[in-house]
Amino acid sequence: MQDRFKRYFQNAIFKDDVYIRPTQITEIDDDIEFTFTVFYYDSSTIVQIWKVVAKAVENYKLSYDFIEDINEFDKHILLWEFLEQHYELYFKGTITNRKELIGEILDKHISFTEGWIDINQFINGSVEQILKGDSGLFASGPKRLIDKYKEVLESNELSVSLLPCNKKNNDKKIMIFGKSFVVAEDFYYTLLVSNS
């Protein structure tokens, strides 16, 4: 059933254009169960209804928006947290232009994460507060993101050091639909209604 779901949604195999809407979302222990209803554009005619169960959910953001597709990935920016070695990034030195440094960090973060990861998720508190001191723990998180922060700090003539911590090498997948996402161990799909 999972292959059929992927064929319909990842390859958009429908006779006409459709839109999809999550019509029910239920949390059951560590799992989340979704019901997606597929409609034809400019119509309230139901094409299909699918149930998707996300097993062992780690992270999610949900909205009830109308969407055009549903995709599942095993590599994505939001999976770095679960698939990569984590490091702590420490800094030491005198900051000559704090506001400029904060701007560089924000720019680097947003461009590198493509807006998927909140700036506060891995940084050790408020960037402004951290940089008021001459040393301390700047951030802790996935290596590729920590390396970007490290580049910015070093380009501003600060000494830095990295310490490995908390390796999270778990197999996770992500399902993205519209502005929503779910990170889980796996997803199971069941076709409940089909009028196509």
BALOBA-1460 file (C-alpha; in Angstrom, 3 decimals):
// residues 196
<rec num="1" residu="m" x="0.000" y="0.000" z="0.000"/>
<rec num="2" residu="q" x="2.931" y="2.319" z="0.716"/>
<rec num="3" residu="d" x="4.170" y="2.033" z="-2.885"/>
<rec num="4" residu="r" x="0.713" y="2.922" z="-4.192"/>
<rec num="5" residu="f" x="0.572" y="5.983" z="-1.936"/>
<rec num="6" residu="k" x="3.987" y="7.132" z="-3.103"/>
<rec num="7" residu="r" x="3.042" y="6.518" z="-6.727"/>
<rec num="8" residu="y" x="-0.069" y="8.701" z="-6.387"/>
<rec num="9" residu="f" x="1.471" y="11.536" z="-4.438"/>
<rec num="10" residu="q" x="5.149" y="11.653" z="-5.267"/>
<rec num="11" residu="n" x="4.484" y="11.206" z="-8.979"/>
<rec num="12" residu="a" x="1.082" y="12.977" z="-8.964"/>
<rec num="13" residu="i" x="-0.716" y="10.265" z="-10.927"/>
<rec num="14" residu="f" x="-4.319" y="11.451" z="-11.020"/>
<rec num="15" residu="k" x="-6.567" y="12.099" z="-14.019"/>
<rec num="16" residu="d" x="-7.106" y="15.724" z="-12.975"/>
<rec num="17" residu="d" x="-5.486" y="18.141" z="-10.611"/>
<rec num="18" residu="v" x="-6.270" y="17.448" z="-6.988"/>
<rec num="19" residu="y" x="-5.659" y="19.006" z="-3.642"/>
<rec num="20" residu="i" x="-5.171" y="17.230" z="-0.344"/>
<rec num="21" residu="r" x="-6.196" y="18.201" z="3.138"/>
<rec num="22" residu="p" x="-5.392" y="16.586" z="6.457"/>
<rec num="23" residu="t" x="-8.879" y="16.100" z="7.900"/>
<rec num="24" residu="q" x="-7.990" y="14.385" z="11.148"/>
<rec num="25" residu="i" x="-4.814" y="14.218" z="13.243"/>
<rec num="26" residu="t" x="-4.653" y="12.051" z="16.359"/>
<rec num="27" residu="e" x="-1.752" y="11.469" z="18.751"/>
<rec num="28" residu="i" x="-1.572" y="7.935" z="20.156"/>
<rec num="29" residu="d" x="1.335" y="7.500" z="22.585"/>
<rec num="30" residu="d" x="4.488" y="8.121" z="20.466"/>
<rec num="31" residu="d" x="2.603" y="7.781" z="17.167"/>
<rec num="32" residu="i" x="0.520" y="10.202" z="15.117"/>
<rec num="33" residu="e" x="-2.338" y="9.057" z="12.894"/>
<rec num="34" residu="f" x="-3.429" y="11.268" z="9.984"/>
<rec num="35" residu="t" x="-6.396" y="11.092" z="7.692"/>
<rec num="36" residu="f" x="-5.790" y="12.806" z="4.340"/>
<rec num="37" residu="t" x="-8.717" y="13.526" z="2.042"/>
<rec num="38" residu="v" x="-8.014" y="14.032" z="-1.665"/>
<rec num="39" residu="f" x="-10.386" y="16.335" z="-3.614"/>
<rec num="40" residu="y" x="-10.567" y="17.475" z="-7.232"/>
<rec num="41" residu="y" x="-9.815" y="21.175" z="-7.709"/>
<rec num="42" residu="d" x="-12.928" y="23.381" z="-7.841"/>
<rec num="43" residu="s" x="-15.014" y="20.572" z="-6.386"/>
<rec num="44" residu="s" x="-15.899" y="18.986" z="-3.099"/>
<rec num="45" residu="t" x="-15.868" y="15.532" z="-4.722"/>
<rec num="46" residu="i" x="-13.726" y="13.154" z="-2.691"/>
<rec num="47" residu="v" x="-11.255" y="11.189" z="-4.812"/>
<rec num="48" residu="q" x="-9.579" y="9.226" z="-2.025"/>
<rec num="49" residu="i" x="-9.161" y="9.074" z="1.730"/>
<rec num="50" residu="w" x="-5.871" y="7.811" z="3.170"/>
<rec num="51" residu="k" x="-4.803" y="6.961" z="6.706"/>
<rec num="52" residu="v" x="-1.121" y="7.487" z="7.467"/>
<rec num="53" residu="v" x="0.413" y="6.332" z="10.745"/>
<rec num="54" residu="a" x="3.723" y="7.891" z="11.768"/>
<rec num="55" residu="k" x="5.477" y="5.476" z="14.165"/>
<rec num="56" residu="a" x="7.755" y="6.657" z="16.996"/>
<rec num="57" residu="v" x="7.460" y="10.369" z="16.231"/>
<rec num="58" residu="e" x="10.452" y="12.492" z="17.240"/>
<rec num="59" residu="n" x="9.409" y="15.949" z="16.035"/>
<rec num="60" residu="y" x="6.557" y="17.569" z="14.140"/>
<rec num="61" residu="k" x="4.877" y="20.779" z="13.055"/>
<rec num="62" residu="l" x="1.316" y="20.511" z="11.784"/>
<rec num="63" residu="s" x="-1.213" y="22.744" z="10.047"/>
<rec num="64" residu="y" x="-4.553" y="22.021" z="8.406"/>
<rec num="65" residu="d" x="-3.717" y="23.799" z="5.133"/>
<rec num="66" residu="f" x="-4.732" y="22.529" z="1.715"/>
<rec num="67" residu="i" x="-1.703" y="20.935" z="0.086"/>
<rec num="68" residu="e" x="-0.752" y="19.666" z="-3.342"/>
<rec num="69" residu="d" x="1.666" y="16.885" z="-2.489"/>
<rec num="70" residu="i" x="3.059" y="14.697" z="0.250"/>
<rec num="71" residu="n" x="6.680" y="13.587" z="0.215"/>
<rec num="72" residu="e" x="8.764" y="11.274" z="2.342"/>
<rec num="73" residu="f" x="12.562" y="11.608" z="2.644"/>
<rec num="74" residu="d" x="15.341" y="9.795" z="4.458"/>
<rec num="75" residu="k" x="17.720" y="12.753" z="3.924"/>
<rec num="76" residu="h" x="16.646" y="16.267" z="4.865"/>
<rec num="77" residu="i" x="17.862" y="19.250" z="6.889"/>
<rec num="78" residu="l" x="15.431" y="18.401" z="9.697"/>
<rec num="79" residu="l" x="16.981" y="14.925" z="10.006"/>
<rec num="80" residu="w" x="20.489" y="16.227" z="10.809"/>
<rec num="81" residu="e" x="19.534" y="16.325" z="14.489"/>
<rec num="82" residu="f" x="18.873" y="12.569" z="14.500"/>
<rec num="83" residu="l" x="21.366" y="11.224" z="11.981"/>
<rec num="84" residu="e" x="24.578" y="13.129" z="12.687"/>
<rec num="85" residu="q" x="27.199" y="13.294" z="15.409"/>
<rec num="86" residu="h" x="26.629" y="16.298" z="17.671"/>
<rec num="87" residu="y" x="29.330" y="18.704" z="18.819"/>
<rec num="88" residu="e" x="29.598" y="21.490" z="21.366"/>
<rec num="89" residu="l" x="31.141" y="24.700" z="20.023"/>
<rec num="90" residu="y" x="33.057" y="26.901" z="22.491"/>
<rec num="91" residu="f" x="34.486" y="30.323" z="21.732"/>
<rec num="92" residu="k" x="36.994" y="32.664" z="23.344"/>
<rec num="93" residu="g" x="38.161" y="36.156" z="22.439"/>
<rec num="94" residu="t" x="37.234" y="39.805" z="22.205"/>
<rec num="95" residu="i" x="34.340" y="40.689" z="19.930"/>
<rec num="96" residu="t" x="34.928" y="43.976" z="18.142"/>
<rec num="97" residu="n" x="31.528" y="44.407" z="16.455"/>
<rec num="98" residu="r" x="28.857" y="42.363" z="18.247"/>
<rec num="99" residu="k" x="25.898" y="43.482" z="16.085"/>
<rec num="100" residu="e" x="27.711" y="42.686" z="12.855"/>
<rec num="101" residu="l" x="28.699" y="39.251" z="14.194"/>
<rec num="102" residu="i" x="25.082" y="38.516" z="15.206"/>
<rec num="103" residu="g" x="23.937" y="39.499" z="11.707"/>
<rec num="104" residu="e" x="26.528" y="37.205" z="10.112"/>
<rec num="105" residu="i" x="25.453" y="34.292" z="12.315"/>
<rec num="106" residu="l" x="21.770" y="34.853" z="11.480"/>
<rec num="107" residu="d" x="22.488" y="35.150" z="7.742"/>
<rec num="108" residu="k" x="24.637" y="32.001" z="7.724"/>
<rec num="109" residu="h" x="22.048" y="30.059" z="9.743"/>
<rec num="110" residu="i" x="19.069" y="31.033" z="7.586"/>
<rec num="111" residu="s" x="20.817" y="30.439" z="4.269"/>
<rec num="112" residu="f" x="22.352" y="27.122" z="5.357"/>
<rec num="113" residu="t" x="19.196" y="25.665" z="6.944"/>
<rec num="114" residu="e" x="16.885" y="27.130" z="4.275"/>
<rec num="115" residu="g" x="14.615" y="28.326" z="7.077"/>
<rec num="116" residu="w" x="13.789" y="24.807" z="8.304"/>
<rec num="117" residu="i" x="15.608" y="25.051" z="11.658"/>
<rec num="118" residu="d" x="14.845" y="27.781" z="14.179"/>
<rec num="119" residu="i" x="17.934" y="29.829" z="15.099"/>
<rec num="120" residu="n" x="17.355" y="29.092" z="18.803"/>
<rec num="121" residu="q" x="17.233" y="25.312" z="18.477"/>
<rec num="122" residu="f" x="20.948" y="24.591" z="18.862"/>
<rec num="123" residu="i" x="22.406" y="27.904" z="20.079"/>
<rec num="124" residu="n" x="22.979" y="28.042" z="23.835"/>
<rec num="125" residu="g" x="20.432" y="30.775" z="24.593"/>
<rec num="126" residu="s" x="20.157" y="34.274" z="23.154"/>
<rec num="127" residu="v" x="22.936" y="34.983" z="20.617"/>
<rec num="128" residu="e" x="23.236" y="38.534" z="21.946"/>
<rec num="129" residu="q" x="23.575" y="37.345" z="25.555"/>
<rec num="130" residu="i" x="26.143" y="34.666" z="24.706"/>
<rec num="131" residu="l" x="28.302" y="37.134" z="22.778"/>
<rec num="132" residu="k" x="28.315" y="39.692" z="25.625"/>
<rec num="133" residu="g" x="30.933" y="37.507" z="27.279"/>
<rec num="134" residu="d" x="34.439" y="36.808" z="26.057"/>
<rec num="135" residu="s" x="34.067" y="33.024" z="26.201"/>
<rec num="136" residu="g" x="31.564" y="30.217" z="26.621"/>
<rec num="137" residu="l" x="29.469" y="27.516" z="25.027"/>
<rec num="138" residu="f" x="28.027" y="28.987" z="21.834"/>
<rec num="139" residu="a" x="26.040" y="26.046" z="20.465"/>
<rec num="140" residu="s" x="25.541" y="22.296" z="20.585"/>
<rec num="141" residu="g" x="24.138" y="20.338" z="17.654"/>
<rec num="142" residu="p" x="24.745" y="18.468" z="14.393"/>
<rec num="143" residu="k" x="28.292" y="18.783" z="13.056"/>
<rec num="144" residu="r" x="27.477" y="20.369" z="9.692"/>
<rec num="145" residu="l" x="25.531" y="23.207" z="11.351"/>
<rec num="146" residu="i" x="28.076" y="23.679" z="14.129"/>
<rec num="147" residu="d" x="30.803" y="23.927" z="11.450"/>
<rec num="148" residu="k" x="28.938" y="26.889" z="9.871"/>
<rec num="149" residu="y" x="28.784" y="28.721" z="13.209"/>
<rec num="150" residu="k" x="32.474" y="27.896" z="13.709"/>
<rec num="151" residu="e" x="33.353" y="29.491" z="10.336"/>
<rec num="152" residu="v" x="31.608" y="32.732" z="11.291"/>
<rec num="153" residu="l" x="33.213" y="32.914" z="14.736"/>
<rec num="154" residu="e" x="36.688" y="32.199" z="13.303"/>
<rec num="155" residu="s" x="36.229" y="34.787" z="10.541"/>
<rec num="156" residu="n" x="35.667" y="37.296" z="13.366"/>
<rec num="157" residu="e" x="39.011" y="36.328" z="14.930"/>
<rec num="158" residu="l" x="37.609" y="34.312" z="17.823"/>
<rec num="159" residu="s" x="39.285" y="31.120" z="19.025"/>
<rec num="160" residu="v" x="36.993" y="28.108" z="18.889"/>
<rec num="161" residu="s" x="37.023" y="24.497" z="20.027"/>
<rec num="162" residu="l" x="34.757" y="21.572" z="19.281"/>
<rec num="163" residu="l" x="33.916" y="18.702" z="21.603"/>
<rec num="164" residu="p" x="31.943" y="15.649" z="20.448"/>
<rec num="165" residu="c" x="28.815" y="14.875" z="22.442"/>
<rec num="166" residu="n" x="25.636" y="12.811" z="22.340"/>
<rec num="167" residu="k" x="25.838" y="10.856" z="19.106"/>
<rec num="168" residu="k" x="22.328" y="10.384" z="17.733"/>
<rec num="169" residu="n" x="22.613" y="7.905" z="14.919"/>
<rec num="170" residu="n" x="18.985" y="6.807" z="14.652"/>
<rec num="171" residu="d" x="17.221" y="5.845" z="11.465"/>
<rec num="172" residu="k" x="14.535" y="8.458" z="10.906"/>
<rec num="173" residu="k" x="12.429" y="9.617" z="7.987"/>
<rec num="174" residu="i" x="10.525" y="12.802" z="7.371"/>
<rec num="175" residu="m" x="7.150" y="13.327" z="5.727"/>
<rec num="176" residu="i" x="6.561" y="16.846" z="4.416"/>
<rec num="177" residu="f" x="3.185" y="18.163" z="3.333"/>
<rec num="178" residu="g" x="2.669" y="21.867" z="2.749"/>
<rec num="179" residu="k" x="4.024" y="23.788" z="5.745"/>
<rec num="180" residu="s" x="3.835" y="20.669" z="7.919"/>
<rec num="181" residu="f" x="6.369" y="17.960" z="8.670"/>
<rec num="182" residu="v" x="6.684" y="14.834" z="10.800"/>
<rec num="183" residu="v" x="9.955" y="13.128" z="11.761"/>
<rec num="184" residu="a" x="9.403" y="9.473" z="12.695"/>
<rec num="185" residu="e" x="10.915" y="5.997" z="12.454"/>
<rec num="186" residu="d" x="8.524" y="4.988" z="9.687"/>
<rec num="187" residu="f" x="5.224" y="5.774" z="7.976"/>
<rec num="188" residu="y" x="2.447" y="3.314" z="7.144"/>
<rec num="189" residu="y" x="-0.241" y="4.110" z="4.548"/>
<rec num="190" residu="t" x="-3.731" y="2.667" z="4.151"/>
<rec num="191" residu="l" x="-6.214" y="3.571" z="1.437"/>
<rec num="192" residu="l" x="-9.614" y="3.906" z="3.152"/>
<rec num="193" residu="v" x="-11.789" y="5.218" z="0.286"/>
<rec num="194" residu="s" x="-11.169" y="5.353" z="-3.461"/>
<rec num="195" residu="n" x="-13.488" y="6.944" z="-6.015"/>
<rec num="196" residu="s" x="-10.846" y="7.301" z="-8.745"/>
